[in-house]
Amino acid sequence: MGTLLFLGIGIQEIILIALLVLLFFGGKKIPEMMRGLGKGVKSFKEGINGIEDTKKEDKEQKETSTSNSDSEKE
């Protein structure tokens, strides 16, 4: 059986880690942790999208100002 992840972790190791997490945190705490993780990922994606949108707006603004300067020269 091959490894699943880039760290060389196989099925048995993943099952062992899942059991340890379940024992350590308990069944009620895990959904709360996953919810928090999901909110964190969502917030991160929104931040990245905001940065990309800002870059696009800046690029469009530069192109618009460049085309306006070119038309004024003519």
DSSP file (Angstrom, degrees, kcal/mol; ACC not computed):
  #  RESIDUE AA STRUCTURE BP1 BP2  ACC     N-H-->O    O-->H-N    N-H-->O    O-->H-N    TCO  KAPPA ALPHA  PHI   PSI    X-CA   Y-CA   Z-CA
    1    1 A M              0   0    0      0, 0.0     2,-0.0     0, 0.0     9,-0.0   0.000 360.0 360.0 360.0 135.4    0.0    0.0    0.0
    2    2 A G        -     0   0    0      1,-0.1     9,-0.3     8,-0.0     2,-0.2  -0.213 360.0 -90.3 -84.3 175.0    1.4    3.4   -0.9
    3    3 A T        -     0   0    0      1,-0.1     7,-0.2     7,-0.1    -1,-0.1  -0.570  24.9-154.8 -85.4 151.6    1.6    6.6    1.1
    4    4 A L  S    S+     0   0    0      5,-2.3     2,-0.2    -2,-0.2     6,-0.2   0.821  71.1  38.9 -95.2 -36.4   -1.3    9.1    1.0
    5    5 A L  S >  S-     0   0    0      4,-1.1     3,-1.7     1,-0.0     4,-0.2  -0.668  87.2-104.4-116.4 168.8    0.4   12.3    1.8
    6    6 A F  T 3  S+     0   0    0      1,-0.3    -1,-0.0    -2,-0.2    -3,-0.0   0.655 115.6  63.5 -65.8 -15.6    3.7   14.0    1.0
    7    7 A L  T 3  S-     0   0    0      2,-0.1    -1,-0.3     0, 0.0    -3,-0.0   0.415 118.5-105.6 -89.6   1.9    5.0   13.2    4.5
    8    8 A G    <   +     0   0    0     -3,-1.7     2,-0.5     1,-0.3    -2,-0.1   0.785  66.0 155.9  80.4  27.9    4.8    9.4    4.0
    9    9 A I        -     0   0    0     -4,-0.2    -5,-2.3     4,-0.1    -4,-1.1  -0.772  21.6-166.0 -91.4 128.2    1.7    9.0    6.1
   10   10 A G     >  -     0   0    0     -2,-0.5     4,-1.9    -7,-0.2     5,-0.2  -0.315  38.9 -84.8-101.5-172.7   -0.4    5.9    5.3
   11   11 A I  H  > S+     0   0    0     -9,-0.3     4,-2.4     1,-0.2     5,-0.2   0.902 124.5  53.2 -60.8 -45.0   -3.9    4.8    6.2
   12   12 A Q  H  > S+     0   0    0      1,-0.2     4,-2.2     2,-0.2    -1,-0.2   0.901 109.3  48.1 -62.3 -41.4   -2.8    3.2    9.5
   13   13 A E  H  > S+     0   0    0      2,-0.2     4,-2.6     1,-0.2    -1,-0.2   0.891 110.5  51.4 -66.8 -38.4   -1.1    6.4   10.7
   14   14 A I  H  X S+     0   0    0     -4,-1.9     4,-2.5     2,-0.2    -2,-0.2   0.917 110.7  48.6 -64.6 -42.4   -4.1    8.5    9.8
   15   15 A I  H  X S+     0   0    0     -4,-2.4     4,-2.3     2,-0.2    -2,-0.2   0.913 111.8  49.8 -63.0 -42.4   -6.4    6.2   11.7
   16   16 A L  H  X S+     0   0    0     -4,-2.2     4,-2.3     2,-0.2    -2,-0.2   0.918 111.4  47.9 -62.7 -44.4   -4.1    6.3   14.7
   17   17 A I  H  X S+     0   0    0     -4,-2.6     4,-2.4     2,-0.2    -2,-0.2   0.913 111.0  51.6 -62.8 -42.6   -3.9   10.1   14.7
   18   18 A A  H  X S+     0   0    0     -4,-2.5     4,-2.3     1,-0.2    -2,-0.2   0.904 110.7  48.3 -62.0 -41.6   -7.7   10.3   14.4
   19   19 A L  H  X S+     0   0    0     -4,-2.3     4,-2.5     2,-0.2    -1,-0.2   0.904 111.0  50.2 -65.7 -40.9   -8.2    8.1   17.4
   20   20 A L  H  X S+     0   0    0     -4,-2.3     4,-2.7     2,-0.2    -2,-0.2   0.904 110.9  49.1 -64.1 -40.8   -5.7   10.0   19.4
   21   21 A V  H  X>S+     0   0    0     -4,-2.4     4,-2.8     2,-0.2     5,-0.5   0.917 111.4  50.1 -63.5 -42.8   -7.4   13.3   18.6
   22   22 A L  H  X5S+     0   0    0     -4,-2.3     4,-1.8     1,-0.2    -2,-0.2   0.913 114.5  43.8 -62.1 -43.2  -10.8   11.8   19.5
   23   23 A L  H  <5S+     0   0    0     -4,-2.5    -2,-0.2     2,-0.2    -1,-0.2   0.897 117.1  46.0 -68.3 -40.2   -9.4   10.5   22.9
   24   24 A F  H  <5S+     0   0    0     -4,-2.7    -2,-0.2    -5,-0.2    -3,-0.2   0.922 127.7  22.6 -71.2 -45.4   -7.6   13.8   23.6
   25   25 A F  H  <5S-     0   0    0     -4,-2.8     4,-0.4    -5,-0.2    -3,-0.2   0.729 102.0-130.8 -98.0 -24.8  -10.3   16.3   22.7
   26   26 A G     X< -     0   0    0     -4,-1.8     4,-1.2    -5,-0.5     3,-0.2   0.021  29.2 -78.8  88.1 158.9  -13.5   14.2   23.1
   27   27 A G  T  4 S+     0   0    0      1,-0.2    -1,-0.1     2,-0.2    -4,-0.1   0.780 125.1  51.1 -67.8 -28.9  -16.4   13.8   20.7
   28   28 A K  T  > S+     0   0    0      1,-0.2     4,-0.7     2,-0.1    -1,-0.2   0.801 107.9  51.0 -80.7 -28.3  -18.1   17.1   21.6
   29   29 A K  H  > S+     0   0    0     -4,-0.4     4,-2.2    -3,-0.2    -2,-0.2   0.799  95.6  69.3 -81.0 -28.9  -15.1   19.3   21.1
   30   30 A I  H  X S+     0   0    0     -4,-1.2     4,-2.6     1,-0.2     5,-0.2   0.913  96.9  50.1 -61.6 -46.6  -14.1   18.1   17.7
   31   31 A P  H  > S+     0   0    0      0, 0.0     4,-2.3     0, 0.0    -1,-0.2   0.893 111.2  50.7 -59.9 -36.3  -17.0   19.6   15.7
   32   32 A E  H  X S+     0   0    0     -4,-0.7     4,-2.3     2,-0.2    -2,-0.2   0.911 111.0  48.4 -64.9 -41.3  -16.4   22.9   17.5
   33   33 A M  H  X S+     0   0    0     -4,-2.2     4,-2.4     1,-0.2    -1,-0.2   0.909 112.0  48.3 -65.2 -41.5  -12.8   22.8   16.5
   34   34 A M  H  X S+     0   0    0     -4,-2.6     4,-2.7     2,-0.2    -1,-0.2   0.869 109.7  52.9 -67.7 -36.4  -13.6   22.0   12.9
   35   35 A R  H  X S+     0   0    0     -4,-2.3     4,-2.3    -5,-0.2    -1,-0.2   0.930 110.9  47.0 -62.1 -45.2  -16.2   24.8   12.7
   36   36 A G  H  X S+     0   0    0     -4,-2.3     4,-2.1     2,-0.2    -2,-0.2   0.892 111.8  50.4 -63.3 -40.1  -13.5   27.2   13.9
   37   37 A L  H  X S+     0   0    0     -4,-2.4     4,-2.4     2,-0.2    -2,-0.2   0.909 110.0  50.7 -63.5 -42.1  -11.0   25.8   11.4
   38   38 A G  H  X S+     0   0    0     -4,-2.7     4,-2.4     1,-0.2    -2,-0.2   0.896 110.0  49.3 -62.9 -40.9  -13.6   26.2    8.6
   39   39 A K  H  X S+     0   0    0     -4,-2.3     4,-2.4     2,-0.2    -1,-0.2   0.883 110.6  51.3 -65.3 -37.8  -14.3   29.8    9.6
   40   40 A G  H  X S+     0   0    0     -4,-2.1     4,-2.2     2,-0.2    -2,-0.2   0.912 110.9  46.8 -65.1 -42.6  -10.6   30.5    9.7
   41   41 A V  H  X S+     0   0    0     -4,-2.4     4,-2.6     2,-0.2    -2,-0.2   0.909 112.4  50.8 -65.0 -42.1  -10.1   29.1    6.2
   42   42 A K  H  X S+     0   0    0     -4,-2.4     4,-2.3     1,-0.2    -2,-0.2   0.916 110.8  48.4 -61.7 -43.4  -13.1   31.1    4.9
   43   43 A S  H  X S+     0   0    0     -4,-2.4     4,-2.1     2,-0.2    -1,-0.2   0.895 110.9  51.1 -63.5 -40.8  -11.7   34.3    6.4
   44   44 A F  H  X S+     0   0    0     -4,-2.2     4,-2.4     2,-0.2    -2,-0.2   0.924 110.4  48.7 -62.4 -45.2   -8.3   33.6    4.8
   45   45 A K  H  X S+     0   0    0     -4,-2.6     4,-2.8     1,-0.2    -2,-0.2   0.901 110.1  51.5 -62.5 -41.3   -9.9   33.0    1.4
   46   46 A E  H  X S+     0   0    0     -4,-2.3     4,-2.2     1,-0.2    -1,-0.2   0.894 110.1  49.9 -62.8 -39.1  -11.9   36.2    1.7
   47   47 A G  H  X S+     0   0    0     -4,-2.1     4,-2.0     2,-0.2    -2,-0.2   0.919 111.5  47.4 -64.5 -43.9   -8.7   38.1    2.5
   48   48 A I  H  X S+     0   0    0     -4,-2.4     4,-2.4     1,-0.2    -2,-0.2   0.921 112.2  49.9 -63.3 -44.3   -6.8   36.6   -0.4
   49   49 A N  H  X S+     0   0    0     -4,-2.8     4,-2.5     1,-0.2    -1,-0.2   0.878 108.8  53.3 -62.6 -37.3   -9.8   37.4   -2.7
   50   50 A G  H  X S+     0   0    0     -4,-2.2     4,-2.2     2,-0.2    -1,-0.2   0.897 109.1  48.4 -63.6 -40.5   -9.8   41.0   -1.4
   51   51 A I  H  X S+     0   0    0     -4,-2.0     4,-2.3     2,-0.2    -2,-0.2   0.925 112.0  49.0 -64.9 -44.4   -6.1   41.4   -2.2
   52   52 A E  H  X S+     0   0    0     -4,-2.4     4,-2.3     1,-0.2    -2,-0.2   0.903 111.0  50.3 -62.7 -41.1   -6.6   40.0   -5.7
   53   53 A D  H  X S+     0   0    0     -4,-2.5     4,-2.5     1,-0.2    -1,-0.2   0.903 109.7  51.0 -63.3 -41.0   -9.6   42.4   -6.3
   54   54 A T  H  X S+     0   0    0     -4,-2.2     4,-2.4     1,-0.2    -1,-0.2   0.905 109.7  49.9 -63.5 -41.5   -7.5   45.3   -5.1
   55   55 A K  H  X S+     0   0    0     -4,-2.3     4,-2.4     2,-0.2    -1,-0.2   0.915 111.1  49.2 -62.8 -42.7   -4.7   44.4   -7.5
   56   56 A K  H  X S+     0   0    0     -4,-2.3     4,-2.7     2,-0.2    -2,-0.2   0.917 111.3  49.4 -63.2 -43.1   -7.2   44.1  -10.4
   57   57 A E  H  X S+     0   0    0     -4,-2.5     4,-2.5     1,-0.2    -2,-0.2   0.908 111.6  48.9 -63.2 -41.9   -8.7   47.5   -9.6
   58   58 A D  H  X S+     0   0    0     -4,-2.4     4,-2.3     2,-0.2    -1,-0.2   0.909 112.0  48.8 -63.5 -42.0   -5.3   49.1   -9.4
   59   59 A K  H  X S+     0   0    0     -4,-2.4     4,-2.4     2,-0.2    -2,-0.2   0.921 112.7  47.5 -64.2 -44.2   -4.3   47.6  -12.7
   60   60 A E  H  X S+     0   0    0     -4,-2.7     4,-2.4     1,-0.2    -2,-0.2   0.891 111.4  51.5 -63.5 -39.3   -7.5   48.7  -14.4
   61   61 A Q  H  X S+     0   0    0     -4,-2.5     4,-2.5     2,-0.2    -2,-0.2   0.900 110.3  48.4 -65.5 -40.4   -7.1   52.2  -12.9
   62   62 A K  H  X S+     0   0    0     -4,-2.3     4,-2.3     2,-0.2    -2,-0.2   0.912 112.1  49.2 -65.0 -42.0   -3.5   52.4  -14.3
   63   63 A E  H  X S+     0   0    0     -4,-2.4     4,-2.4     2,-0.2    -2,-0.2   0.897 112.2  48.8 -64.2 -39.4   -4.6   51.3  -17.7
   64   64 A T  H  X S+     0   0    0     -4,-2.4     4,-2.1     2,-0.2    -2,-0.2   0.917 112.6  46.7 -66.4 -43.7   -7.4   53.8  -17.7
   65   65 A S  H  X S+     0   0    0     -4,-2.5     4,-1.9     1,-0.2    -1,-0.2   0.855 112.5  51.2 -68.6 -32.9   -5.1   56.7  -16.7
   66   66 A T  H  X S+     0   0    0     -4,-2.3     4,-2.1     2,-0.2    -2,-0.2   0.914 111.1  46.8 -68.6 -42.8   -2.6   55.6  -19.3
   67   67 A S  H  X S+     0   0    0     -4,-2.4     4,-1.8     1,-0.2    -2,-0.2   0.855 111.3  52.4 -68.7 -33.2   -5.2   55.5  -22.1
   68   68 A N  H  X S+     0   0    0     -4,-2.1     4,-1.5     2,-0.2    -1,-0.2   0.897 110.0  48.2 -67.7 -39.7   -6.5   58.9  -20.9
   69   69 A S  H  X S+     0   0    0     -4,-1.9     4,-1.4     1,-0.2    -2,-0.2   0.872 110.3  52.2 -68.0 -36.3   -3.0   60.4  -21.1
   70   70 A D  H  X S+     0   0    0     -4,-2.1     4,-0.9     1,-0.2    -1,-0.2   0.891 109.6  48.3 -67.2 -37.9   -2.4   58.9  -24.5
   71   71 A S  H  < S+     0   0    0     -4,-1.8    -1,-0.2     1,-0.2    -2,-0.2   0.800 108.4  54.9 -74.1 -27.6   -5.7   60.5  -25.9
   72   72 A E  H  < S+     0   0    0     -4,-1.5    -1,-0.2     1,-0.2    -2,-0.2   0.825 103.2  56.7 -72.5 -30.1   -4.8   63.9  -24.4
   73   73 A K  H  <        0   0    0     -4,-1.4    -1,-0.2     1,-0.2    -2,-0.2   0.797 360.0 360.0 -70.3 -28.8   -1.4   63.8  -26.3
   74   74 A E     <        0   0    0     -4,-0.9    -1,-0.2    -3,-0.1    -2,-0.2   0.479 360.0 360.0 -77.8 360.0   -3.2   63.4  -29.6
